[in-house]
Amino acid sequence: MSNSLGKLFQITSFGESHGDCVGVVIDGVPAGLAINVDEIQVEVDKRKSRAKAHATPRCEDDRIEIFSGILNNFTTGAPICLVIWNKNIDSSEYERTRSKIRPGHADFTGFVKYGGFNDFRGGGRFSGRITAGHVMAGAIARKLISTIGIEVIGYTAELGGIVAKLPKTKDIRQNISQSDVNCPDLTATKKMLALIQQAAEEGDSLGGVVECLGLNLPVGLGEPVFDTLEGELAKAMFAIPAVKGVEFGAGFEASRLRGSKNNDPFSIQANHIRTTSNNCGGVLGGISDGMPLQFRVAVKPTPSISLSQPTVNIDTMTNTSLEIRGRHDTCIVPRAVSVVEAMTCIVLADLALRAGMIPRVIKQ
């Protein structure tokens, strides 16, 4: 397995959905960064199930424990190890259906790849549960990039085909806090919640789109030709279970435009070179151009549904059917917002360190 991401700000993920714990080791964090457990906990709480219509009934406390790398609320420069213990585990349903490979899951590929030795309980390493570690690391990264003024905001832009109308950036922050689905369009929020409830009653699930903004990025983040800003972000996004697509700026729509419409004209704004539009999503040549970073992530419908689905019994090699019981999200898009934000912060922290924009010791 490949469980590490980043070069200077590097995270290593560990744990399984129904194992003892999930966690992360973060190497390369500069010494002297002020951080306390409550700041990390705030970010982790954003991805928790809150027993809403869209969320799994599996409610974990998700209390963070710090094992190394932080002393007296400052990073020491040593590797930081953060852990969340799994306490609310019920593997009985996975034991009952373990020979039936679940459609839309990694049961089949994981079984073949690891010779049947992979942890099948709750999806094991392929579960969204492991993203709790990503979010912990993202909290450290968020604090680090804030020292150079970078802010990251994610939100639900689309859910089940319902598209949000986006207000101004200052209103996005406020509206998200009032939305049960992390959507800045409060009218769309009501429609999304109703659709989620309908899908849950029908035993089905929904997908959607998470949009992410990176504000106040300096010019120069990204290491062409292979470690471009888009490339590193895309790799991080595809490490999130259920992500099936990533587009920047105008994205696929750019393929339908003429160059005269897609190009972003340059101008002087407050003594800085900026563009009058942002079809490139804040990235040119794989490098941040000083405009807001803007990209979208497509999240597939939750594959665990209670409707009967055709599948295969991998032990007997016979066709069969499967109705999935247990504790599953009807829609993971609202919870995925915090994970997309976290992975964005991790990539930006790594690239900022590689560009020399953040020192190896933070002076208070």
HELIX and SHEET records of a PDB file:
HELIX    1   1 VAL A   37  LYS A   46  1                                  10    
HELIX    2   2 SER A   92  ARG A   96  1                                   5    
HELIX    3   3 ASP A  107  LYS A  113  1                                   7    
HELIX    4   4 ARG A  121  PHE A  126  5                                   6    
HELIX    5   5 GLY A  128  ILE A  130  5                                   3    
HELIX    6   6 THR A  131  SER A  146  1                                  16    
HELIX    7   7 THR A  169  SER A  177  1                                   9    
HELIX    8   8 LEU A  186  GLU A  201  1                                  16    
HELIX    9   9 LEU A  229  MET A  237  1                                   9    
HELIX   10  10 GLY A  251  ARG A  256  5                                   6    
HELIX   11  11 GLY A  259  ASN A  262  1                                   4    
HELIX   12  12 VAL A  333  ARG A  354  1                                  22    
SHEET    1   A 5 SER A   4  LEU A   5  0                                        
SHEET    2   A 5 GLN A  10  GLY A  15 -1                                        
SHEET    3   A 5 CYS A  21  ASP A  27 -1                                        
SHEET    4   A 5 ILE A  80  TRP A  85 -1                                        
SHEET    5   A 5 ILE A  64  SER A  68 -1                                        
SHEET    1   B 2 ILE A  70  LEU A  71  0                                        
SHEET    2   B 2 PHE A  74  THR A  75 -1                                        
SHEET    1   C 5 ILE A 162  VAL A 163  0                                        
SHEET    2   C 5 GLU A 151  LEU A 159 -1                                        
SHEET    3   C 5 GLY A 208  LEU A 215 -1                                        
SHEET    4   C 5 LEU A 293  VAL A 299 -1                                        
SHEET    5   C 5 VAL A 243  PHE A 248 -1                                        
SHEET    1   D 2 PHE A 266  GLN A 269  0                                        
SHEET    2   D 2 HIS A 272  THR A 275 -1                                        
SHEET    1   E 2 VAL A 283  LEU A 284  0                                        
SHEET    2   E 2 ILE A 287  SER A 288 -1                                        
SHEET    1   F 2 GLN A 309  ASN A 313  0                                        
SHEET    2   F 2 THR A 318  LEU A 322 -1                                        
END                                                                             
